[in-house]
């Protein structure tokens, strides 16, 4: 199953969507509460399976070297938890 290796979350969504479609047309008679429980269980199981397929992206060597040196973000860049638009500078035309 080649698409599983490239797009595991797409397959996960298709499986859950198909299950909901089958239930919506009455081919699988489930109450809304049961369908919610089945959706939750399927999402959990498929998330575990998906995690085995995907791998985290390694951080760039430059970024980790800068972090190791204790580098600070450039002046004028938003800080942690600070929205980008609240820096007090000029805004783009039409965003006032």
mmCIF file as gemmi writes it, N, C-alpha and C atoms, coordinates in Angstrom:
data_model
loop_
_atom_site.group_PDB
_atom_site.id
_atom_site.type_symbol
_atom_site.label_atom_id
_atom_site.label_alt_id
_atom_site.label_comp_id
_atom_site.label_asym_id
_atom_site.label_entity_id
_atom_site.label_seq_id
_atom_site.pdbx_PDB_ins_code
_atom_site.Cartn_x
_atom_site.Cartn_y
_atom_site.Cartn_z
_atom_site.occupancy
_atom_site.B_iso_or_equiv
_atom_site.pdbx_formal_charge
_atom_site.auth_seq_id
_atom_site.auth_asym_id
_atom_site.pdbx_PDB_model_num
ATOM 1 N N . UNK Axp A 1 ? 0.846 -1.172 0 1 0 ? 1 A 1
ATOM 2 C CA . UNK Axp A 1 ? 0 0 0 1 0 ? 1 A 1
ATOM 3 C C . UNK Axp A 1 ? 0.895 1.239 0 1 0 ? 1 A 1
ATOM 4 N N . UNK Axp A 2 ? 1.259 1.699 -1.17 1 0 ? 2 A 1
ATOM 5 C CA . UNK Axp A 2 ? 2.216 2.788 -1.318 1 0 ? 2 A 1
ATOM 6 C C . UNK Axp A 2 ? 1.687 4.11 -0.771 1 0 ? 2 A 1
ATOM 7 N N . UNK Axp A 3 ? 0.401 4.401 -0.914 1 0 ? 3 A 1
ATOM 8 C CA . UNK Axp A 3 ? -0.132 5.675 -0.425 1 0 ? 3 A 1
ATOM 9 C C . UNK Axp A 3 ? -0.049 5.743 1.098 1 0 ? 3 A 1
ATOM 10 N N . UNK Axp A 4 ? -0.103 4.608 1.781 1 0 ? 4 A 1
ATOM 11 C CA . UNK Axp A 4 ? 0.001 4.587 3.236 1 0 ? 4 A 1
ATOM 12 C C . UNK Axp A 4 ? 1.349 5.153 3.678 1 0 ? 4 A 1
ATOM 13 N N . UNK Axp A 5 ? 2.411 4.848 2.934 1 0 ? 5 A 1
ATOM 14 C CA . UNK Axp A 5 ? 3.745 5.351 3.28 1 0 ? 5 A 1
ATOM 15 C C . UNK Axp A 5 ? 3.886 6.844 3.001 1 0 ? 5 A 1
ATOM 16 N N . UNK Axp A 6 ? 3.198 7.353 1.972 1 0 ? 6 A 1
ATOM 17 C CA . UNK Axp A 6 ? 3.317 8.768 1.61 1 0 ? 6 A 1
ATOM 18 C C . UNK Axp A 6 ? 2.329 9.647 2.344 1 0 ? 6 A 1
ATOM 19 N N . UNK Axp A 7 ? 1.093 9.19 2.513 1 0 ? 7 A 1
ATOM 20 C CA . UNK Axp A 7 ? 0.018 10.003 3.087 1 0 ? 7 A 1
ATOM 21 C C . UNK Axp A 7 ? -0.757 9.224 4.149 1 0 ? 7 A 1
ATOM 22 N N . UNK Axp A 8 ? -0.154 8.901 5.281 1 0 ? 8 A 1
ATOM 23 C CA . UNK Axp A 8 ? -0.858 8.084 6.274 1 0 ? 8 A 1
ATOM 24 C C . UNK Axp A 8 ? -2.057 8.8 6.902 1 0 ? 8 A 1
ATOM 25 N N . UNK Axp A 9 ? -1.98 10.114 7.059 1 0 ? 9 A 1
ATOM 26 C CA . UNK Axp A 9 ? -3.091 10.835 7.67 1 0 ? 9 A 1
ATOM 27 C C . UNK Axp A 9 ? -4.282 10.908 6.714 1 0 ? 9 A 1
ATOM 28 N N . UNK Axp A 10 ? -4.007 10.968 5.42 1 0 ? 10 A 1
ATOM 29 C CA . UNK Axp A 10 ? -5.078 10.93 4.425 1 0 ? 10 A 1
ATOM 30 C C . UNK Axp A 10 ? -5.83 9.599 4.503 1 0 ? 10 A 1
ATOM 31 N N . UNK Axp A 11 ? -5.103 8.515 4.614 1 0 ? 11 A 1
ATOM 32 C CA . UNK Axp A 11 ? -5.727 7.192 4.735 1 0 ? 11 A 1
ATOM 33 C C . UNK Axp A 11 ? -6.518 7.122 6.038 1 0 ? 11 A 1
ATOM 34 N N . UNK Axp A 12 ? -5.96 7.663 7.109 1 0 ? 12 A 1
ATOM 35 C CA . UNK Axp A 12 ? -6.648 7.672 8.4 1 0 ? 12 A 1
ATOM 36 C C . UNK Axp A 12 ? -7.99 8.405 8.289 1 0 ? 12 A 1
ATOM 37 N N . UNK Axp A 13 ? -7.988 9.569 7.671 1 0 ? 13 A 1
ATOM 38 C CA . UNK Axp A 13 ? -9.219 10.337 7.503 1 0 ? 13 A 1
ATOM 39 C C . UNK Axp A 13 ? -10.225 9.629 6.618 1 0 ? 13 A 1
ATOM 40 N N . UNK Axp A 14 ? -9.734 8.947 5.574 1 0 ? 14 A 1
ATOM 41 C CA . UNK Axp A 14 ? -10.63 8.222 4.672 1 0 ? 14 A 1
ATOM 42 C C . UNK Axp A 14 ? -11.303 7.053 5.392 1 0 ? 14 A 1
ATOM 43 N N . UNK Axp A 15 ? -10.568 6.357 6.239 1 0 ? 15 A 1
ATOM 44 C CA . UNK Axp A 15 ? -11.145 5.223 6.975 1 0 ? 15 A 1
ATOM 45 C C . UNK Axp A 15 ? -12.241 5.701 7.912 1 0 ? 15 A 1
ATOM 46 N N . UNK Axp A 16 ? -11.956 6.765 8.663 1 0 ? 16 A 1
ATOM 47 C CA . UNK Axp A 16 ? -12.964 7.286 9.591 1 0 ? 16 A 1
ATOM 48 C C . UNK Axp A 16 ? -14.148 7.863 8.827 1 0 ? 16 A 1
ATOM 49 N N . UNK Axp A 17 ? -13.893 8.564 7.727 1 0 ? 17 A 1
ATOM 50 C CA . UNK Axp A 17 ? -14.981 9.105 6.912 1 0 ? 17 A 1
ATOM 51 C C . UNK Axp A 17 ? -15.861 8.022 6.324 1 0 ? 17 A 1
ATOM 52 N N . UNK Axp A 18 ? -15.251 6.953 5.85 1 0 ? 18 A 1
ATOM 53 C CA . UNK Axp A 18 ? -16.015 5.837 5.294 1 0 ? 18 A 1
ATOM 54 C C . UNK Axp A 18 ? -16.879 5.181 6.363 1 0 ? 18 A 1
ATOM 55 N N . UNK Axp A 19 ? -16.324 5.038 7.554 1 0 ? 19 A 1
ATOM 56 C CA . UNK Axp A 19 ? -17.097 4.457 8.658 1 0 ? 19 A 1
ATOM 57 C C . UNK Axp A 19 ? -18.296 5.34 8.996 1 0 ? 19 A 1
ATOM 58 N N . UNK Axp A 20 ? -18.097 6.651 9.013 1 0 ? 20 A 1
ATOM 59 C CA . UNK Axp A 20 ? -19.208 7.572 9.278 1 0 ? 20 A 1
ATOM 60 C C . UNK Axp A 20 ? -20.251 7.528 8.17 1 0 ? 20 A 1
ATOM 61 N N . UNK Axp A 21 ? -19.805 7.418 6.935 1 0 ? 21 A 1
ATOM 62 C CA . UNK Axp A 21 ? -20.726 7.347 5.804 1 0 ? 21 A 1
ATOM 63 C C . UNK Axp A 21 ? -21.587 6.084 5.883 1 0 ? 21 A 1
ATOM 64 N N . UNK Axp A 22 ? -20.966 4.974 6.199 1 0 ? 22 A 1
ATOM 65 C CA . UNK Axp A 22 ? -21.693 3.703 6.323 1 0 ? 22 A 1
ATOM 66 C C . UNK Axp A 22 ? -22.746 3.814 7.423 1 0 ? 22 A 1
ATOM 67 N N . UNK Axp A 23 ? -22.388 4.451 8.52 1 0 ? 23 A 1
ATOM 68 C CA . UNK Axp A 23 ? -23.335 4.611 9.614 1 0 ? 23 A 1
ATOM 69 C C . UNK Axp A 23 ? -24.453 5.591 9.249 1 0 ? 23 A 1
ATOM 70 N N . UNK Axp A 24 ? -24.109 6.669 8.534 1 0 ? 24 A 1
ATOM 71 C CA . UNK Axp A 24 ? -25.109 7.674 8.168 1 0 ? 24 A 1
ATOM 72 C C . UNK Axp A 24 ? -26.183 7.112 7.245 1 0 ? 24 A 1
ATOM 73 N N . UNK Axp A 25 ? -25.796 6.185 6.364 1 0 ? 25 A 1
ATOM 74 C CA . UNK Axp A 25 ? -26.784 5.589 5.461 1 0 ? 25 A 1
ATOM 75 C C . UNK Axp A 25 ? -27.543 4.434 6.093 1 0 ? 25 A 1
ATOM 76 N N . UNK Axp A 26 ? -27.227 4.133 7.346 1 0 ? 26 A 1
ATOM 77 C CA . UNK Axp A 26 ? -27.967 3.099 8.052 1 0 ? 26 A 1
ATOM 78 C C . UNK Axp A 26 ? -27.495 1.689 7.782 1 0 ? 26 A 1
ATOM 79 N N . UNK Axp A 27 ? -26.412 1.532 7.064 1 0 ? 27 A 1
ATOM 80 C CA . UNK Axp A 27 ? -25.901 0.191 6.785 1 0 ? 27 A 1
ATOM 81 C C . UNK Axp A 27 ? -25.258 -0.423 8.026 1 0 ? 27 A 1
ATOM 82 N N . UNK Axp A 28 ? -24.867 0.434 8.953 1 0 ? 28 A 1
ATOM 83 C CA . UNK Axp A 28 ? -24.311 0.013 10.231 1 0 ? 28 A 1
ATOM 84 C C . UNK Axp A 28 ? -25.113 0.752 11.301 1 0 ? 28 A 1
ATOM 85 N N . UNK Axp A 29 ? -26.135 0.094 11.836 1 0 ? 29 A 1
ATOM 86 C CA . UNK Axp A 29 ? -27.043 0.8 12.758 1 0 ? 29 A 1
ATOM 87 C C . UNK Axp A 29 ? -26.388 1.088 14.114 1 0 ? 29 A 1
ATOM 88 N N . UNK Axp A 30 ? -25.925 2.329 14.282 1 0 ? 30 A 1
ATOM 89 C CA . UNK Axp A 30 ? -25.323 2.758 15.539 1 0 ? 30 A 1
ATOM 90 C C . UNK Axp A 30 ? -25.997 4.038 16.01 1 0 ? 30 A 1
ATOM 91 N N . UNK Axp A 31 ? -26.113 4.195 17.32 1 0 ? 31 A 1
ATOM 92 C CA . UNK Axp A 31 ? -26.65 5.44 17.871 1 0 ? 31 A 1
ATOM 93 C C . UNK Axp A 31 ? -25.557 6.511 17.773 1 0 ? 31 A 1
ATOM 94 N N . UNK Axp A 32 ? -25.948 7.776 17.871 1 0 ? 32 A 1
ATOM 95 C CA . UNK Axp A 32 ? -24.917 8.826 17.831 1 0 ? 32 A 1
ATOM 96 C C . UNK Axp A 32 ? -23.844 8.656 18.914 1 0 ? 32 A 1
ATOM 97 N N . UNK Axp A 33 ? -24.229 8.22 20.096 1 0 ? 33 A 1
ATOM 98 C CA . UNK Axp A 33 ? -23.264 7.991 21.164 1 0 ? 33 A 1
ATOM 99 C C . UNK Axp A 33 ? -22.293 6.868 20.821 1 0 ? 33 A 1
ATOM 100 N N . UNK Axp A 34 ? -22.828 5.792 20.233 1 0 ? 34 A 1
ATOM 101 C CA . UNK Axp A 34 ? -21.97 4.68 19.824 1 0 ? 34 A 1
ATOM 102 C C . UNK Axp A 34 ? -21.029 5.112 18.699 1 0 ? 34 A 1
ATOM 103 N N . UNK Axp A 35 ? -21.547 5.91 17.772 1 0 ? 35 A 1
ATOM 104 C CA . UNK Axp A 35 ? -20.713 6.365 16.658 1 0 ? 35 A 1
ATOM 105 C C . UNK Axp A 35 ? -19.59 7.275 17.163 1 0 ? 35 A 1
ATOM 106 N N . UNK Axp A 36 ? -19.894 8.099 18.152 1 0 ? 36 A 1
ATOM 107 C CA . UNK Axp A 36 ? -18.858 8.934 18.743 1 0 ? 36 A 1
ATOM 108 C C . UNK Axp A 36 ? -17.772 8.098 19.407 1 0 ? 36 A 1
ATOM 109 N N . UNK Axp A 37 ? -18.19 7.042 20.097 1 0 ? 37 A 1
ATOM 110 C CA . UNK Axp A 37 ? -17.216 6.156 20.742 1 0 ? 37 A 1
ATOM 111 C C . UNK Axp A 37 ? -16.377 5.42 19.704 1 0 ? 37 A 1
ATOM 112 N N . UNK Axp A 38 ? -17.001 4.974 18.628 1 0 ? 38 A 1
ATOM 113 C CA . UNK Axp A 38 ? -16.269 4.278 17.566 1 0 ? 38 A 1
ATOM 114 C C . UNK Axp A 38 ? -15.286 5.243 16.895 1 0 ? 38 A 1
ATOM 115 N N . UNK Axp A 39 ? -15.72 6.481 16.628 1 0 ? 39 A 1
ATOM 116 C CA . UNK Axp A 39 ? -14.823 7.487 16.033 1 0 ? 39 A 1
ATOM 117 C C . UNK Axp A 39 ? -13.613 7.737 16.918 1 0 ? 39 A 1
ATOM 118 N N . UNK Axp A 40 ? -13.847 7.868 18.214 1 0 ? 40 A 1
ATOM 119 C CA . UNK Axp A 40 ? -12.752 8.117 19.146 1 0 ? 40 A 1
ATOM 120 C C . UNK Axp A 40 ? -11.775 6.949 19.168 1 0 ? 40 A 1
ATOM 121 N N . UNK Axp A 41 ? -12.314 5.738 19.236 1 0 ? 41 A 1
ATOM 122 C CA . UNK Axp A 41 ? -11.454 4.547 19.262 1 0 ? 41 A 1
ATOM 123 C C . UNK Axp A 41 ? -10.673 4.41 17.958 1 0 ? 41 A 1
ATOM 124 N N . UNK Axp A 42 ? -11.342 4.63 16.829 1 0 ? 42 A 1
ATOM 125 C CA . UNK Axp A 42 ? -10.659 4.514 15.531 1 0 ? 42 A 1
ATOM 126 C C . UNK Axp A 42 ? -9.567 5.578 15.396 1 0 ? 42 A 1
ATOM 127 N N . UNK Axp A 43 ? -9.852 6.794 15.83 1 0 ? 43 A 1
ATOM 128 C CA . UNK Axp A 43 ? -8.844 7.858 15.749 1 0 ? 43 A 1
ATOM 129 C C . UNK Axp A 43 ? -7.633 7.518 16.606 1 0 ? 43 A 1
ATOM 130 N N . UNK Axp A 44 ? -7.863 6.958 17.786 1 0 ? 44 A 1
ATOM 131 C CA . UNK Axp A 44 ? -6.755 6.576 18.652 1 0 ? 44 A 1
ATOM 132 C C . UNK Axp A 44 ? -5.915 5.462 18.074 1 0 ? 44 A 1
ATOM 133 N N . UNK Axp A 45 ? -6.561 4.424 17.586 1 0 ? 45 A 1
ATOM 134 C CA . UNK Axp A 45 ? -5.833 3.291 17.003 1 0 ? 45 A 1
ATOM 135 C C . UNK Axp A 45 ? -5.087 3.722 15.747 1 0 ? 45 A 1
ATOM 136 N N . UNK Axp A 46 ? -5.758 4.468 14.874 1 0 ? 46 A 1
ATOM 137 C CA . UNK Axp A 46 ? -5.101 4.911 13.648 1 0 ? 46 A 1
ATOM 138 C C . UNK Axp A 46 ? -3.974 5.9 13.93 1 0 ? 46 A 1
ATOM 139 N N . UNK Axp A 47 ? -4.092 6.696 14.987 1 0 ? 47 A 1
ATOM 140 C CA . UNK Axp A 47 ? -2.997 7.609 15.351 1 0 ? 47 A 1
ATOM 141 C C . UNK Axp A 47 ? -1.766 6.815 15.773 1 0 ? 47 A 1
ATOM 142 N N . UNK Axp A 48 ? -1.963 5.75 16.525 1 0 ? 48 A 1
ATOM 143 C CA . UNK Axp A 48 ? -0.821 4.91 16.923 1 0 ? 48 A 1
ATOM 144 C C . UNK Axp A 48 ? -0.167 4.26 15.711 1 0 ? 48 A 1
ATOM 145 N N . UNK Axp A 49 ? -0.983 3.758 14.798 1 0 ? 49 A 1
ATOM 146 C CA . UNK Axp A 49 ? -0.449 3.122 13.597 1 0 ? 49 A 1
ATOM 147 C C . UNK Axp A 49 ? 0.254 4.16 12.723 1 0 ? 49 A 1
ATOM 148 N N . UNK Axp A 50 ? -0.346 5.346 12.589 1 0 ? 50 A 1
ATOM 149 C CA . UNK Axp A 50 ? 0.242 6.409 11.784 1 0 ? 50 A 1
ATOM 150 C C . UNK Axp A 50 ? 1.585 6.84 12.358 1 0 ? 50 A 1
ATOM 151 N N . UNK Axp A 51 ? 1.686 6.902 13.665 1 0 ? 51 A 1
ATOM 152 C CA . UNK Axp A 51 ? 2.95 7.313 14.293 1 0 ? 51 A 1
ATOM 153 C C . UNK Axp A 51 ? 4.077 6.341 13.959 1 0 ? 51 A 1
ATOM 154 N N . UNK Axp A 52 ? 3.766 5.088 13.738 1 0 ? 52 A 1
ATOM 155 C CA . UNK Axp A 52 ? 4.792 4.114 13.382 1 0 ? 52 A 1
ATOM 156 C C . UNK Axp A 52 ? 5.287 4.319 11.955 1 0 ? 52 A 1
ATOM 157 N N . UNK Axp A 53 ? 4.476 4.951 11.12 1 0 ? 53 A 1
ATOM 158 C CA . UNK Axp A 53 ? 4.83 5.145 9.712 1 0 ? 53 A 1
ATOM 159 C C . UNK Axp A 53 ? 5.629 6.422 9.507 1 0 ? 53 A 1
ATOM 160 N N . UNK Axp A 54 ? 5.252 7.48 10.218 1 0 ? 54 A 1
ATOM 161 C CA . UNK Axp A 54 ? 5.915 8.766 10.02 1 0 ? 54 A 1
ATOM 162 C C . UNK Axp A 54 ? 7.134 8.885 10.92 1 0 ? 54 A 1
ATOM 163 N N . UNK Axp A 55 ? 8.057 9.758 10.538 1 0 ? 55 A 1
ATOM 164 C CA . UNK Axp A 55 ? 9.224 10.008 11.371 1 0 ? 55 A 1
ATOM 165 C C . UNK Axp A 55 ? 9.396 11.509 11.517 1 0 ? 55 A 1
ATOM 166 N N . UNK Axp A 56 ? 9.856 11.956 12.667 1 0 ? 56 A 1
ATOM 167 C CA . UNK Axp A 56 ? 10.029 13.398 12.857 1 0 ? 56 A 1
ATOM 168 C C . UNK Axp A 56 ? 11.129 13.947 11.955 1 0 ? 56 A 1
ATOM 169 N N . UNK Axp A 57 ? 10.982 15.19 11.572 1 0 ? 57 A 1
ATOM 170 C CA . UNK Axp A 57 ? 11.972 15.849 10.731 1 0 ? 57 A 1
ATOM 171 C C . UNK Axp A 57 ? 13.083 16.365 11.644 1 0 ? 57 A 1
ATOM 172 N N . UNK Axp A 58 ? 14.32 16.07 11.297 1 0 ? 58 A 1
ATOM 173 C CA . UNK Axp A 58 ? 15.449 16.525 12.112 1 0 ? 58 A 1
ATOM 174 C C . UNK Axp A 58 ? 15.593 18.032 12.01 1 0 ? 58 A 1
ATOM 175 N N . UNK Axp A 59 ? 15.999 18.653 13.088 1 0 ? 59 A 1
ATOM 176 C CA . UNK Axp A 59 ? 16.228 20.092 13.07 1 0 ? 59 A 1
ATOM 177 C C . UNK Axp A 59 ? 17.48 20.389 12.263 1 0 ? 59 A 1
ATOM 178 N N . UNK Axp A 60 ? 17.499 21.542 11.668 1 0 ? 60 A 1
ATOM 179 C CA . UNK Axp A 60 ? 18.663 21.95 10.882 1 0 ? 60 A 1
ATOM 180 C C . UNK Axp A 60 ? 19.865 22.119 11.809 1 0 ? 60 A 1
ATOM 181 N N . UNK Axp A 61 ? 21.047 21.749 11.336 1 0 ? 61 A 1
ATOM 182 C CA . UNK Axp A 61 ? 22.257 21.832 12.152 1 0 ? 61 A 1
ATOM 183 C C . UNK Axp A 61 ? 22.531 23.269 12.578 1 0 ? 61 A 1
ATOM 184 N N . UNK Axp A 62 ? 22.236 24.23 11.715 1 0 ? 62 A 1
ATOM 185 C CA . UNK Axp A 62 ? 22.478 25.636 12.029 1 0 ? 62 A 1
ATOM 186 C C . UNK Axp A 62 ? 21.597 26.078 13.199 1 0 ? 62 A 1
ATOM 187 N N . UNK Axp A 63 ? 20.339 25.657 13.201 1 0 ? 63 A 1
ATOM 188 C CA . UNK Axp A 63 ? 19.424 26.049 14.266 1 0 ? 63 A 1
ATOM 189 C C . UNK Axp A 63 ? 19.863 25.455 15.599 1 0 ? 63 A 1
ATOM 190 N N . UNK Axp A 64 ? 20.243 24.194 15.616 1 0 ? 64 A 1
ATOM 191 C CA . UNK Axp A 64 ? 20.652 23.589 16.867 1 0 ? 64 A 1
ATOM 192 C C . UNK Axp A 64 ? 21.97 24.177 17.35 1 0 ? 64 A 1
ATOM 193 N N . UNK Axp A 65 ? 22.875 24.555 16.452 1 0 ? 65 A 1
ATOM 194 C CA . UNK Axp A 65 ? 24.127 25.182 16.856 1 0 ? 65 A 1
ATOM 195 C C . UNK Axp A 65 ? 23.859 26.548 17.478 1 0 ? 65 A 1
ATOM 196 N N . UNK Axp A 66 ? 22.947 27.314 16.908 1 0 ? 66 A 1
ATOM 197 C CA . UNK Axp A 66 ? 22.598 28.625 17.444 1 0 ? 66 A 1
ATOM 198 C C . UNK Axp A 66 ? 21.945 28.481 18.816 1 0 ? 66 A 1
ATOM 199 N N . UNK Axp A 67 ? 21.099 27.47 18.983 1 0 ? 67 A 1
ATOM 200 C CA . UNK Axp A 67 ? 20.471 27.241 20.277 1 0 ? 67 A 1
ATOM 201 C C . UNK Axp A 67 ? 21.512 26.856 21.314 1 0 ? 67 A 1
ATOM 202 N N . UNK Axp A 68 ? 22.5 26.075 20.922 1 0 ? 68 A 1
ATOM 203 C CA . UNK Axp A 68 ? 23.54 25.65 21.846 1 0 ? 68 A 1
ATOM 204 C C . UNK Axp A 68 ? 24.384 26.844 22.3 1 0 ? 68 A 1
ATOM 205 N N . UNK Axp A 69 ? 24.564 27.842 21.438 1 0 ? 69 A 1
ATOM 206 C CA . UNK Axp A 69 ? 25.332 29.034 21.778 1 0 ? 69 A 1
ATOM 207 C C . UNK Axp A 69 ? 24.512 30.04 22.58 1 0 ? 69 A 1
ATOM 208 N N . UNK Axp A 70 ? 23.234 29.762 22.759 1 0 ? 70 A 1
ATOM 209 C CA . UNK Axp A 70 ? 22.37 30.673 23.502 1 0 ? 70 A 1
ATOM 210 C C . UNK Axp A 70 ? 21.988 31.891 22.708 1 0 ? 70 A 1
ATOM 211 N N . UNK Axp A 71 ? 21.921 31.765 21.39 1 0 ? 71 A 1
ATOM 212 C CA . UNK Axp A 71 ? 21.596 32.903 20.526 1 0 ? 71 A 1
ATOM 213 C C . UNK Axp A 71 ? 20.17 33.362 20.796 1 0 ? 71 A 1
ATOM 214 N N . UNK Axp A 72 ? 19.982 34.669 20.71 1 0 ? 72 A 1
ATOM 215 C CA . UNK Axp A 72 ? 18.671 35.269 20.882 1 0 ? 72 A 1
ATOM 216 C C . UNK Axp A 72 ? 18.083 35.571 19.518 1 0 ? 72 A 1
ATOM 217 N N . UNK Axp A 73 ? 16.745 35.663 19.436 1 0 ? 73 A 1
ATOM 218 C CA . UNK Axp A 73 ? 16.137 36.045 18.163 1 0 ? 73 A 1
ATOM 219 C C . UNK Axp A 73 ? 16.563 37.45 17.78 1 0 ? 73 A 1
ATOM 220 N N . UNK Axp A 74 ? 16.584 37.784 16.484 1 0 ? 74 A 1
ATOM 221 C CA . UNK Axp A 74 ? 16.975 39.119 16.038 1 0 ? 74 A 1
ATOM 222 C C . UNK Axp A 74 ? 16.071 40.183 16.643 1 0 ? 74 A 1
ATOM 223 N N . UNK Axp A 75 ? 16.637 41.373 16.863 1 0 ? 75 A 1
ATOM 224 C CA . UNK Axp A 75 ? 15.863 42.485 17.41 1 0 ? 75 A 1
ATOM 225 C C . UNK Axp A 75 ? 14.723 42.818 16.47 1 0 ? 75 A 1
ATOM 226 N N . UNK Axp A 76 ? 13.572 43.104 17.051 1 0 ? 76 A 1
ATOM 227 C CA . UNK Axp A 76 ? 12.407 43.45 16.247 1 0 ? 76 A 1
ATOM 228 C C . UNK Axp A 76 ? 11.555 42.251 15.898 1 0 ? 76 A 1
ATOM 229 N N . UNK Axp A 77 ? 12.02 41.025 16.155 1 0 ? 77 A 1
ATOM 230 C CA . UNK Axp A 77 ? 11.186 39.863 15.889 1 0 ? 77 A 1
ATOM 231 C C . UNK Axp A 77 ? 10.291 39.639 17.094 1 0 ? 77 A 1
ATOM 232 N N . UNK Axp A 78 ? 9.093 39.081 16.89 1 0 ? 78 A 1
ATOM 233 C CA . UNK Axp A 78 ? 8.176 38.894 18.012 1 0 ? 78 A 1
ATOM 234 C C . UNK Axp A 78 ? 8.769 37.897 19.008 1 0 ? 78 A 1
ATOM 235 N N . UNK Axp A 79 ? 8.543 38.153 20.264 1 0 ? 79 A 1
ATOM 236 C CA . UNK Axp A 79 ? 9.02 37.253 21.306 1 0 ? 79 A 1
ATOM 237 C C . UNK Axp A 79 ? 8.069 36.093 21.5 1 0 ? 79 A 1
ATOM 238 N N . UNK Axp A 80 ? 8.38 35.236 22.423 1 0 ? 80 A 1
ATOM 239 C CA . UNK Axp A 80 ? 7.538 34.084 22.717 1 0 ? 80 A 1
ATOM 240 C C . UNK Axp A 80 ? 6.222 34.58 23.283 1 0 ? 80 A 1
ATOM 241 N N . UNK Axp A 81 ? 5.131 34.147 22.713 1 0 ? 81 A 1
ATOM 242 C CA . UNK Axp A 81 ? 3.81 34.519 23.17 1 0 ? 81 A 1
ATOM 243 C C . UNK Axp A 81 ? 3.352 35.891 22.73 1 0 ? 81 A 1
ATOM 244 N N . UNK Axp A 82 ? 4.164 36.602 21.974 1 0 ? 82 A 1
ATOM 245 C CA . UNK Axp A 82 ? 3.815 37.938 21.503 1 0 ? 82 A 1
ATOM 246 C C . UNK Axp A 82 ? 3.307 37.852 20.074 1 0 ? 82 A 1
ATOM 247 N N . UNK Axp A 83 ? 2.077 38.316 19.818 1 0 ? 83 A 1
ATOM 248 C CA . UNK Axp A 83 ? 1.565 38.279 18.452 1 0 ? 83 A 1
ATOM 249 C C . UNK Axp A 83 ? 2.421 39.136 17.526 1 0 ? 83 A 1
ATOM 250 N N . UNK Axp A 84 ? 2.58 38.713 16.314 1 0 ? 84 A 1
ATOM 251 C CA . UNK Axp A 84 ? 3.435 39.401 15.354 1 0 ? 84 A 1
ATOM 252 C C . UNK Axp A 84 ? 2.941 40.814 15.061 1 0 ? 84 A 1
ATOM 253 N N . UNK Axp A 85 ? 1.647 41.064 15.111 1 0 ? 85 A 1
ATOM 254 C CA . UNK Axp A 85 ? 1.108 42.372 14.763 1 0 ? 85 A 1
ATOM 255 C C . UNK Axp A 85 ? 1.185 43.394 15.872 1 0 ? 85 A 1
ATOM 256 N N . UNK Axp A 86 ? 1.581 43.034 17.077 1 0 ? 86 A 1
ATOM 257 C CA . UNK Axp A 86 ? 1.588 43.952 18.209 1 0 ? 86 A 1
ATOM 258 C C . UNK Axp A 86 ? 2.979 44.494 18.52 1 0 ? 86 A 1
ATOM 259 N N . UNK Axp A 87 ? 3.772 44.764 17.509 1 0 ? 87 A 1
ATOM 260 C CA . UNK Axp A 87 ? 5.125 45.253 17.733 1 0 ? 87 A 1
ATOM 261 C C . UNK Axp A 87 ? 5.196 46.772 17.711 1 0 ? 87 A 1
ATOM 262 N N . UNK Axp A 88 ? 4.114 47.418 17.344 1 0 ? 88 A 1
ATOM 263 C CA . UNK Axp A 88 ? 4.096 48.868 17.342 1 0 ? 88 A 1
ATOM 264 C C . UNK Axp A 88 ? 4.663 49.473 16.062 1 0 ? 88 A 1
ATOM 265 N N . UNK Axp A 89 ? 5.038 48.699 15.105 1 0 ? 89 A 1
ATOM 266 C CA . UNK Axp A 89 ? 5.586 49.197 13.856 1 0 ? 89 A 1
ATOM 267 C C . UNK Axp A 89 ? 4.49 49.504 12.853 1 0 ? 89 A 1
ATOM 268 N N . UNK Axp A 90 ? 4.914 49.818 11.622 1 0 ? 90 A 1
ATOM 269 C CA . UNK Axp A 90 ? 3.937 50.102 10.583 1 0 ? 90 A 1
ATOM 270 C C . UNK Axp A 90 ? 3.221 48.833 10.171 1 0 ? 90 A 1
ATOM 271 N N . UNK Axp A 91 ? 1.994 49.004 9.755 1 0 ? 91 A 1
ATOM 272 C CA . UNK Axp A 91 ? 1.22 47.88 9.269 1 0 ? 91 A 1
ATOM 273 C C . UNK Axp A 91 ? 1.075 47.971 7.765 1 0 ? 91 A 1
ATOM 274 N N . UNK Axp A 92 ? 0.818 46.853 7.172 1 0 ? 92 A 1
ATOM 275 C CA . UNK Axp A 92 ? 0.617 46.811 5.73 1 0 ? 92 A 1
ATOM 276 C C . UNK Axp A 92 ? -0.644 47.603 5.37 1 0 ? 92 A 1
ATOM 277 N N . UNK Axp A 93 ? -0.669 48.213 4.184 1 0 ? 93 A 1
ATOM 278 C CA . UNK Axp A 93 ? -1.847 48.987 3.769 1 0 ? 93 A 1
ATOM 279 C C . UNK Axp A 93 ? -3.106 48.115 3.788 1 0 ? 93 A 1
ATOM 280 N N . UNK Axp A 94 ? -4.191 48.672 4.297 1 0 ? 94 A 1
ATOM 281 C CA . UNK Axp A 94 ? -5.451 47.974 4.308 1 0 ? 94 A 1
ATOM 282 C C . UNK Axp A 94 ? -5.677 47.131 5.558 1 0 ? 94 A 1
ATOM 283 N N . UNK Axp A 95 ? -4.713 47.102 6.467 1 0 ? 95 A 1
ATOM 284 C CA . UNK Axp A 95 ? -4.88 46.303 7.684 1 0 ? 95 A 1
ATOM 285 C C . UNK Axp A 95 ? -5.135 47.171 8.916 1 0 ? 95 A 1
ATOM 286 N N . UNK Axp A 96 ? -5.467 48.426 8.721 1 0 ? 96 A 1
ATOM 287 C CA . UNK Axp A 96 ? -5.686 49.311 9.872 1 0 ? 96 A 1
ATOM 288 C C . UNK Axp A 96 ? -7.056 49.167 10.422 1 0 ? 96 A 1
